[in-house]
Structure formats: structure tokens, C-alpha cells
Amino acid sequence: MSDASGEGESVGIGGGIWEEGKLLKSWGKQGRRGLTVGEGEMYGLLRVLELVEGWYKGGKRKLMVWVDNTGVLKRLGMGKGFCGEAEQGVREVGLRLIEKGWEMKLV
């Protein structure tokens, strides 16, 4: 799961990786400046995918990522960019994971 929240110039980003009800890894970064909450959500999603790609060594190859920002999900589904670098990163890492045999669903 990934999440972002905040007001004004300070957006906190965080998330966690769970497997069968057990938290395997969590992370958070407070006070990222100059982001909207939507951009923070996209960076959070990117971080989750990067962690799965670089850190996860388990045998599971199914990934479901919870993102509570419907705008992010809609834009990714439509292929329209609004978060520049973060969105491009989500697409690139996502494609690499798919090429490695991962099944992914964003909800």
C-alpha cells in the first residue's frame, strides 16, 4: 500500500509491503516539499514498486497495491501523465516487474 497526505508545502509519503497478513517492510518520508497530494501518491506508488523490485526475494509474484487516490489510478489507467518523473518511473518499474513474471493490480 502507498499513501500521501498533507497540506500546503509539506506532503508526507509512506507505505508498506504485506504478505499473507504480515507486514514485511514499511517506510515513510515526512515533509516532502513542493508536491501535491496526487504527486505524493504517485511517488509512494513508485517507492513500493522499487522496493518490490529490489528488495523482495520471496516466491510470490502477485502484487496488489492499494492507492487511495482515485485520480492517480484513473490517470495511470488512461495513460495520461500528470506527475512527470514519478509517473514515468511507475510505468518503467511496473513494466520491468511484468517482464519478470509479476502479476500486478492497482486498487
N, C-alpha and C positions, 0 to 999 in steps of 0.2 A: 504494500500500500504506500501511497505517497500523499502528502498533504502540504498545503501552504496557507498561511493566514497572516494578517497584519493590516496595518493602516499607514497611510502616508508613505514615508520613505523606508520603512522597516518591515520587511516581509520575512517571516520565519519559514523554513522549509524542513521537512522531516519525513521519515518513513521507516518501514521495517519489512523484513523478509520472514515469512512464516512458512512452516511445512507441517502439515497434519496437526494444526493447532498449537505448535511450538514455535516461539519466537527464536529465530536463528541469528538475526543481526538487526540492529536498529541504528539510526543515525539522525542527526539534526544539525541545523545551522541556523542560528538566530541572527536577525538583523541584516539580511542581505538588502542592500540599498539599491534604489532605482528600478525596482521591479514592481509590476502589478501582481495581484494575487494569481491571475491566469498564467503569467510568465513564471511565477514561483512554482505553480503546479507542474508546468512543463519541465522545469529544472529538476523538480522532485522525481518525476517520472523518469527522466534521463538518468538520474543517480541510481534509482532502483535497477534499471536495465544494465547500467555499468557494473553494479555490484554483482548481479546475477552472472554476467559475462565473465568477470574477472575473478570472482571470489568463490562462487558456489561450485562445489565439487561433488555434490550428491548425484544420485542416479535419476532423480525426477527431471523430466523435460517438458513439463506443463507449467505454464506461468499465467496466473490471473492477477492483474494489477488493478487495485481499487483506486480510482481517482474521483474525488467528489466535486469536480468542476466540469459540468456538462459542456461548457464552451470548449474546453480542451479536447474532450472526446469528440465533439462534433467537428472541430477543425481538423483533427487528425483523420477522421473518417472521410471528410470531404477533400482532403489533400490541399487545403488552403493554409498557407503559412501565416502565423501572426506572432510567433515567438522567435523568429530568426534562428540563431545559433542553437538554442535548446531544442527546438522542434526538428531541425536538421539532424541533430545528434540522436534524438529519439528514433528517427527513421533509420539512420545508419546502424545504430546498435541493434535495433529491432530486426533489421534485415540480416545482420550477422548471426543473431541468435536463431532466426528461422533457418538459415543455411546450415547451422549446426544441429538441426533437428528439433528445435524447440517449438512447441505449440503455445501461442500467446493469445490472450484475450484481455482487452481493457474494458473495465466496467466502472 
